Amino acid sequence: MNQLINFDKKNKVFHLHNDQISYLLEIEDGNTLAHLYFGKRIKNYHGELHYPRLDRGFSGNLPGSLDRTFSKDSLLQEYSSAGEMDFRTPAIIARQKDGSNATFLTYEDYQIIQGKPDLEGLPHSWVKDKDEAETLIITLKDEYGDLKFDLLYTIYRDRPVIVRSVKVRNTGKDTIKLEKVASMQMDFVDRNFDTITLPGAHANERHMQRNHVNQGIHVYSSIRGTSSHQMNPFVALVDKDTNEFVGDAYGFAFVYSGNHKFEIEKDPYAQTRIVVGINDYNFNWKLKSADSFQTPEVIMAYSDRGLNKMSQAFHSLIHDRIIRSKYKDQVRPILVNNWEATYFDFDEDKLKPIVDDAKRLGIEMFVLDDGWFGHRDDDNSSLGDWAVFKKKFPHGLDNFADYVHEQGLKFGLWFEPEMISIDSDLYKAHPDYLMSVPGRKPSPARNQYVLDLGREEVRNNIFDQMKAILDSGKIDYIKWDMNRHLSDIYEADLPASRQGEVYHRYVLGLYDLLEKIVDRYPDLLIEGCSGGGGRFDAGMAYYNPQIWASDNSDAIDRLKIQYGTSLVYPQSMMTSHVSVSPNEQNGRITPFNTRGVVAMWGDLGYELDLTKMSEEDRKLVAEQVEEYKKIRKVTQYGRFYRLKSAQTSNQCAWETVSHDQTEVVLSTVKVMASAQPYFTKTKLVGLDPDRRYEDQASHKVYGGDELMNLGIYDPVEHGDFMAYMYHFKAID
Ligand code: DGJ
């Protein structure tokens, strides 16, 4: 096996490489760790192409040095600190015992290891065997203090991806306070970047947004305690002419589900720095003597062929090496969920006919959503009381689960484990479990409060309650919801000096609770959710192989939400349901077929009362379900391409191709109709040009080269929101 990481001692250069990418680092003057290059593969670095020297006014020099041409303020640094002569955004801010924020980072040592170490307590990418990756650990030290920084870089043999994180160690006697610890930093020279980000809102998540990077600092972040609907933890840096198929794209995805911060700074010399990590807002970590702090990791993907190739690198890494669930390669069950069908107004008698209909229509799982526990008839009570609501299920939950199983369906159950209602037995018994600042009234949101998950006692209580339900062995799936963001940040078990740790300790507590569930119930399919897609991130993928993409189930709004989601996350991770028309969230009327085509982009489900549908519509459900069963292996696990965006045009088109190029599913939606339409074509991509493909509906045969170069004419029909799906199979 070829080595993936080399150290050139003479030139003091580290080279991480595989067939697709190279990453170069150099130990520069004053033992400063400098960034040289990240991009397309370079066979050999000959040690000649260094960062130039120039005396720049007001960019000072190394302590004790008379060389005015070398400055940490302009060098492409690999990991920079506050308190040294670099006035750009630092990766680390440490408060020393003397009260200063001085840290001066110099190179100390390195180590190369086979494979990739696990990050204890944090989600992370992993390796199947040690040969598939190598990890470089470079240790920097504070030249005048006790902090050490292990910078971890993992390169996989077959992926255009590098994964980075940092471990900070306190080797001295005194406690040091970490006020900021980024997981990575990268500096670029001579690039005129745009950023692509995924901002949004509740019911309007992850829209693609493109901004130009001008001089100054651009920040994309969350301080909501979760990765959030409002700003997904992802940024891409792309050249001005980069599009879906052409140009350089550097993507940075944070494997973390709490507060995050992406800082992109264009400096006075038109160089661009990106710093990614836990948000330093209300962050202050006391690092005692001999303690260490491990940051979450960042996946960095490089594409020399536009955004689709970058997305494919993320999809395959997240699917292959972050998701662990046994369901990761299994076709996902088609479900019906009773939320938009009944909301809180149900009991077992009302639900059983839905289950019966689901069976008749070929649906594979029934999910019992919010309202089955405590005395919950609306959203004002019972969170924290995970015992069945006898009024709705007089024969018990097991009995109802048996009924669902007898119909041949799997049974799924909704939980919201991180929350507490004032009107609950849990609050009566343990009011201190509710996260709040002593002497202040906490703010409700959806009339609920957040549990103090940093405390083990609180986590154990919730775990024991969930165990009592899940140990029955009758639950096949859970939907793990979270319906508000964190406020009133305080942990009752911690002294005043450590309240700056609470946000991160909450996330660590959440991961601990999830790990316990995943560990005890390996057969459980867990779907993540946070008021829709409020915690749709690579960290959650480690525990939840699928996540509810949005509380907005309108097919046309979903075009933008799902398009943005696909920038980073694989299709199998995104759940998407057909709901009623007019849509419950925005009142839009859309054809049933369109709702099906859009929902089949991800893991298909139904979010409506099957018993209230006309016989004709029910027939359509059965047809959709049958069709989906034929294509889902390709659509869930094939190579995914974005073709046309509804954000920038009147059409949306996307395509998945099986990895052996024998099966293809193409979907298109024309948003608005026109009385005098222009003809448009959709050209497929990623096919074998030498094969012939048969359209499974019309039985027409086309060459792969025809479909890719001539393209197919988009149908022209009356009416807005018309959708089309094509399923091609190779015939030779
Ligand atoms: C928010 C989720 O996104 C919905 O699907 C539903 O489960 C509700 N919560 C229930 O409260």
Boltz pocket constraint, residues with backbone or C-beta under 6 A from the ligand:
constraints:
  - pocket:
      binder: B
      contacts: [[A, 339], [A, 369], [A, 370], [A, 414], [A, 481], [A, 483], [A, 529], [A, 530], [A, 531], [A, 532], [A, 548], [A, 550], [A, 551]]
      max_distance: 6.0
